[in-house]
Amino acid sequence: MSFKSKSSLKPLLMRTIFGLFFPIFIEIFVYIVYTGLRTGNYQYSILSLFVFFIIPTLFLYLIAPKTIFFLGGVRHHIRKNILSNLDNIFLKPRKYLLQDKAVPLLDMELKLTDEEYRLIKLKIKNKLIPNLLKESENLYGEQFIDRNHTSTNERLLTYHETLFLFSGVSSLVLLLNLVLIIILNKTSIILDFIELDQITNSTNIVVFALIFGVLLVIALYLFIVSSRKICNLIPQILPIIYYEPEEEREKRLSQILAIAEFPISNLFVRRTQRELARSIEAAKRELLQSKLVSAISWYYRDEMAKTIAWKLYKEVLEEIQIPEETKTKIEKQFLFDPLARMFSSQILTLSEEKAIKADIDYIQEKLVKWSKIRSEEQTLSFLLIYRTLETIFRKIAANMSDTPLGDEINFLRLIDILEKNSFFSSEEVSLLHEIRFKRNLLFHEPGKSLDIGKQTMDHLLKLLSSVINRINE
């Protein structure tokens, strides 16, 4: 608990002191110096005014999350992202990536009527998105107060929040100074606790106006830049619905793989590798840590965001009375994460790979002397490769669906499923239908002579090798 308190206190002090107190203190200090140089009487009593700024400053800090969320454009940014990618987030089925192809999952194909589609989109825009934005604002308010600074993005966010508050308050103060310069050109300002003499020298008016004007432009520029940075950083820290292209996810994983699989042997000879083994491992760990933290944090946020959003999304679907079956499909596609599926999907087990390798070795041995072996051995080799292909196809098809495939799914149905999902080329489909026909002849017409050519077996082996390579990539 003590560690958490310290980690939360640091950003609070940083944002309060530099973001809010500092620009106001500078204004008071400038006034003291100005009046001291002008009159020779440094009015230190004016510092008492500083005390009166504590209460409004604390008030500004309390409303800072709402200020940043609205004036910083965070609400508009998130809303725009959701609206621009509404179909991708809520209605478009997730894709399962396989050998650089986006494959739709079989049981997630949504077939909505035009009226259902219109009602869902209308409800999402008018009810779901406002509720999600309200939830996002609450999450940001909690995280604003209690931030642990465990990642680079969190530290960057605190920095840009500080810059946003500083530039925002400074802009208001500088604008006030410009107004005062205009007023002081006409008359003095005399109050019980402060005196500002009229500035009669037009040169001074121009100089002060230029200084405050330039500073105001700089402050406004910093205000805009920091607000844009905040808009981009908040979705990377909070568990809120926010569309991120698949390419960004793949890029994140590619960076991790590039570090983990770096070909260090190409740089050093064996002796040098042994001498630097500890240094190499330490360097890899240091580089991987930040990348892994980022990837795991993103996955956690994404899962949390979808879980939170689904409760609100479900209410919308129930209001417009979407059929239960359609609602179940929407839930599956909304909560589904293709990367998580890829992490957990090992299509072939180690024992299955060994068995297939043994079958391939047996078939290749028979192919060397194909014309000399008996027809029974040729038939056995053919049925062996047919069985292997069917086993692999069934596993691939099952891996594309969240529900297990039933025994009624035969070889023909497997071909259709995988062809539909762009897994095969047209030539491969023709070959598969050819061997399916030959296999049916063997089973349904016992005793019928069947010529299985060596060329067909070669094509089947190449197909089998190609399929195994695809599922391992």
N, C-alpha and C positions, 0 to 999 in steps of 0.2 A: 504493500500500500504506500509506503514511503517513497519508493521509486516512482510510482505513478503520480504522486502528488508533485514531486520535483519536476517531472517531465511536463506536467500540465502548467506549472507556475511560470516556466521560462517563456513559452510563447505568449502567455497572458501579459507578463511584464514587458516583453518586447513590443507587442502591439500597442499596449497602453502608453508606455513611456515614449517610444519613438513615433508611433502612429498618431497619438492624440496630444500628449503633453508637450512634446518637443516643439511643434510648430507654434503653439500658443505661447510657450515660454520665450521663443525667439522673438515673437512680436512684442512681448513686454520688454525684453532686453533691448530691442532696437529703440523702443520709445524712451527708455531710461537714458541710453547713450545720446539720443537725439536731443532730449531736453537738457541733459547735462552739458553737452557741448554748446548749446544755444544760450543757456542762461547761467551756466556755471553752478547750478544747483541740481545735484543728482537726487532725484526724488525716490529714495529707496522705499519710502512708504508705499510707493505704487506696487511693490512686491506683495503687499497685502491683497491686491486684486487677484494674485495668483491663487490664493486660497479659495476665492469664490469660483474659480474655474474647475476646482476638483469635482464638485457635484455635477455640473454639466458634462464634464469629461467622463465621469463614471457612467452617467446616463448614456452618453454616446457609445461607450464600450458595450453597454447592455443591449443597445439596439444595433450594434455593429453587424451581427450575423444577418439580420433582416436588411440592413442597408446594403451590405455586400451582395446579398442574394438578389435584391431588386435593382439598385442603382448600378451594381457591377455587371448587370446583364446576365447573371447566372440562370435565373428563372427563364428568361427569353431564350438563352442558348440551349438549355436542356429541352425546352418545349419545341424549339425549332428542329432539334435533332430527332426527337420522337416523331413529330409530324412528318418530317422528310423521309423517315424510314419506317413509317407505321406498318406497312405490309410486312416488311422484313422482320420486325419485332413481334407482331401480334398474330399475323395471319399466314405468312409464307412458311411452308414446311421447312424444317432444318435440312441441311444436306450432309451426307456422309462422304468424306473425301476418300477416294480410292484411286491410286495411280493417277493423280492430277485430274480426276474427273469428279464432278459434284453429283453424287448419286442420291436421289430422294429415297427416304425410308418408306418401305411399302405400306405400313399401316398408319402413315401420317398424311396421306393424300386427302386434302380437304375438298369437298364438293359442296360448296355453299350455293344456295339460290341467290339470285340478284337481290332479292328483298332482304334475305338474311345478311348478305355482305354489306348492303347499304346501312341496315340497322346497327350492325356491329361497329362499323366505322364511325357512324354518327355518335353512338354511345361512348366509344373510345375517346373521340374528340371532345365531347361535351361533359363527360363525367369522369372517365378513367384518368385522362391526362391531368386535369386539375387536381384530382386526388393524389396522383403520383407526385405532382409538383409540391403539394402541401406536405406530403411525406418526406420528400427530399429536403425541403426547407427545415423541417423538424430535425432530421438527421444531421444536417449541417450545423444547426444551432447547438446540438449536443456535442458534436465533434469539435466545434469552434472553441468551446470551453475546456474540453478534456481531450487534448491531442497529445499523443505520446512521442511523436517525432522518431518513429522506428524506421522510417523509410525516407529516401531522398525526396520523393514527391511531397511528403508531409512537411519537410523542412522548406522546400520551395514554396509551398502554399502559404506557410506562415510568413515567409519573406515578402511575397507579393501582396498578402493581406496588409502587412505593415506599410508597404509602399503605397498601396491603394488608400489606406486611411490617412497617411501622411500627405500624399498629393491632394486628396480630397479636401482635408481641413486647410491645407496651405492655399489651395485655390480659393476657398471661401475668404480666408484672411487677406489674400492678395487682392481679391475683388473689392473687399471692404476698404483696403488701402487706396485703391484707385478712386473709389467713390469719395473717400475723405480728401484726397488731393483736389478733386473737383470742388468740393465744398470749401476747403481751406483757401482756395483761390479767390473766393468771394467774401468769406467771413471767418472769424475765429470761432472755436468751440470751447466754451467755458462752462464746466460743470463743477460740482462741489468737490469731486475727488480727482478731476483731471482737467488740464488746460492745454488746448492745442491752438497755437497762434496762427493767425492768417499768414499765408505765404504770398508775399507781394512780388517777389522776383519771378518773372515768367520763365526765366532759364531754369530755376529750381523746379518749377512745375513740370516743365518738359522732361528734365532729367529724372525726377521721381516717377513720373508717369511711364517713361520708357523702361526704367528698372523694374517697376512693378508689373508692367505689361509683359516684358520678356519672361520674367519669373512665372507669371500666370500661364503663359503659353507652355513653358516647360512643365509646370505642375499639371496642367491639363493633359499634356502628352503622356506623362508618367501615369496619370490616372487611367487613361484609355489603355495603355500597354499592360499595366498591372491587372486591369479588369479582364482583358482577354486571356491573360495567363491563368487567372483564377478560374475562368470559365472552362478552360481545358484541363486544369488540374483536379478540380473537384470530382468529376466523374471517374477519375483514376484513383480516388481515395474512398469515396462513399459508395455504399451498396445501393445504387440507384439505377433504374432502367436507362440505358444509354447504348445506342447502336455503335458497335465497333466492327469494321469490315473483317472478314475472315483472313484477309492478307496480313493484317496487323497481328493477329494471333499466331499465324504461321511464322511471321518474322520474329516474334518473341521466342518461339520454340527453336527456330533456326539459329538464333544467337546462342542459346544454351547448348545446342548440339555442336555448334562450331567450336565452342570452348572445350566441351567434354571430349570431343573426338579430334582435337587438333593433332595433326601428324608430327609429333615432336621428334620422331625418329629420323625425319628428313633433315633436321637441323644439326643433330649431333651424332657423333659416333657412339658406339655402345659404352665405351669407357667413360666418356663425358656424361652420358645419360645416367650412368650409375652414380657418378660423383654429384650430379645435380638433381638426383631423384627427389630429395626432400624439397628443394627449392621449386622444382617443377610442380609438384603436388600442391605446395603452398600457394603458388601463383594461380593454379587452376581453381583452388578452393576460394581464393579471394575474388577472382573474377566471376565465378559461378554464383557466389552468395547473393550478390545484389540482383542478378538476373533471376535466380530461383525465387527470391523473396518477391520480386515483381510479378513473376508468373503465378505463384501460389496465391498471392494477394489478389491478383485479378480474378483468378478462378473462384476464390472465396466470395469476393464482392459480387461477381456475376450470379453465382448460385443464390446468395442472400437476396439480391435484388429481384430475381425471378420469383423466389418464394414469397417475398413481401408483395410484389405486384400481382401474383396470381390470385391472392385473396380478394383483391379489388376487381381483377379481371373476371373472376368467377361470378361475382355479384352482377356484373354487367351482362354476362351471358344468361344468367338466371332471369334477369329482368325481362329480356326479350324472348325468353322461353325457347332457347336453342335446344334441339333434341339431345338427349343424353349421350348417344353415340358420337355425335359431332362434337359435343363438349369434351368428351374423353380424348378425341383425336387432337383437339386444340390444346388441351392440357399437356399431352405428350409432346407435341411439337414445340410448345412454348417453353417447357421445362427442360427440353432435351439439349444437351451440349455435345456437338460433334467431336470436339477435342477430347472430352472425357470418354466418349465412346471409343475413340482411337486408342487412348491410353489403356483402356480395359479390354480391348478386343485382341485376343491372341487366337487367330482362326484355327491354327493347327498346334496341337500340343507337341512336346518334344518326342514322346513315344510315337505319335502319329507320323511325324516327319521321318523318324528312323524307319518305320514300317514302309512308308512310301518310297524311301530311298532304296530299301532292300528290294521292293517290287520292280523299281526302275532298273536296278542292276540286273535282276533276273531277265527282264524283257530285253535289255540291251545284249545280254549274253546270247539269247535265242535269236535275235536279229542278225547277229554275225553269221550264223549258219541257217538262216531262215528257210532257204530252199531245200535244205537237207533234213530238217527235223520233221517229225510226224505231224499230221494235221491236228491230232489231239493236242499236241504241245502248242501249235499255232493258236488253236481255239482257246486254250488255257491262258496264253499270253494276252490275247484279245480281251477275254473276260476280266482278266486281272487289271488291265489298264482302264477298262470301262468302269469297273467297280471303284477304282481309285478316283477317277474323274467325278463320278456320282457323289462319292463321299465328300470331296472338296467342294463341289458345287452346292451341296446341301449346307455345308458349314458357312459358305460365303452368303448364301441366301438368308440363313438364320441370323447371321451377324448384321444383316441389313434391317432386321425387324426386331422389335422389342418382345414379340410373342414367338414361342417355339413353333417350328413348322411341323405339321402333322405327317403321319406316314402316307397319307393319300397324295402327297406331293411327289409325283413320279419324275422320271428323267426329262420327259417332254415339258412338264410344268417348270422344272428347274431351268431349262434352256430359255423358256419364255420369260421367266422372271429376270434372269441375268441379262438377256438381250434387251429387255425393256429398260433396264438400268444402265445400258450402254457398256456392258462389261465385255461383250464379244464383238468382233468384226463380222461382216456378212459371210466372209469365207469360212470363219471358224464355226458359225452357225450351220452352214451347209455341211461341213465335215461332221459335226455332232449329230445332225439328223441322219446322215448316212450310217454312222455306226449304231445309232439307236435302231434303225431299220434292221441292220444285220443282227443285232443282239436279239430283237424280237423274233426274228426268223429262227434263231437257235433255240429259243425257249418255247415258242408256240408251234413249231413244226419240227419235232424231234426226228433225228435221222437224216434231215435234209443236208445235202452237201453245201458247204459255204466256203467260197474262196476269199481269204483275207490276205490281200497283197502286202508286200513289204513296204511299199510306198505309203499305204494307209497307216501302217504302224509307225513309220517315221514321222508322219504328220501328227499323229496322236501324241507321240513322245515330245515333239516340239511344243504342241499345245499344252501338254501337262507341265512342261518346264516353264513355259510362259506364264501360265496361271499361278504357279508357285511363286515366281518372281514378282508378280503383281501384288499378291497378298502379303508379301514380305516387305514391300517398299513402303 
